[in-house]
Amino acid sequence: MELKQEMARNLLKTSSLNVRTKLLHQTGLSLYSTSHGFHEEEVKKILEQFPGGSVDLQKEDSGIGILTLNNPSKMNAFSGVMMLQLLEKVIELENWTEGKGLIVRGAKNTFSSGSDLNAVKALASPEDGMALCMFMQNTLTRFMRLPLISIALIEGRALGGGAEFITACDFRLMTPVSEIRFVHKEMGIIPSWGGSTRLVEIIGSRQALKVLSGALKLDPKKALNIGMVDEVLQSSGETECLEEAQEWLKQFIKGPPEVIRALKKSVSSGKELCFEEALQNERDLLGTVWGGTANKEALARRGKFNK
């Protein structure tokens, strides 16, 4: 009997350790490594050969970050250097402990047209394509797992890789004259930055198949009807729609950063881990906020109300 109890305790300890390990490594964990035939430094050297544009990050005192894809002469298409800069900005955001929310947008009233064709043409072999695929899947998975509540602010067009990027955000907002389109089929390929997988999760497999195989143009009404976006904004102006998006986001990030970040981590684990592991992850996350400053202050306020 004692032996069985000891085995049970060891099993629980091992299971809990596995979950804690996943939690600790979730931020900054990449999908692919050398064991998958992925050599990140080699890919970086190739991407450095394709300059143009930038990925800019502004971190505000409110806890909202604004990530801007800035290559307007090419509809904010991702150059190789921009892909590298996106990874750098994701790493910076992983270490931004005061952050609570993030808005992703494109410069000059358009989101992004995907990859810069100059880089795409140069990376012509299947091996090159798969290496780029692994690099961007690594980056956008780390982006998706950020403990920040993220919004894609879609102005103008989100095409190809731009459409894939918006699926890595928690919410999507469109301006009245914007559109989303997965044009990959017309380029003779399929989404490769994780877009297909995330799209199925957002709108379901049947709708995803229609959107991808039909290369459907999703205007705000269609996108809203199928659940692709969460709201259509009133504004179309660059400054006005950003302000509107910030106000929309603020309703979800009221409160201390540690609580908002724990909530996002909890939802992410519920999405990615099996049921039992997600429950244990939730337990461990609770331990980071229960009895904390925000919890004690809230209990004190409630106590005053009940007197």
Beta strands, then each sheet from edge to edge (+ up, - down):
strand 1: 54-59
strand 2: 64-70
strand 3: 101-106
strand 4: 149-154
strand 5: 157-159
strand 6: 171-174
strand 7: 179-181
strand 8: 231-232
sheet 1: 1+ 2- 3- 4- 6- 8-
sheet 2: 5+ 7+
end
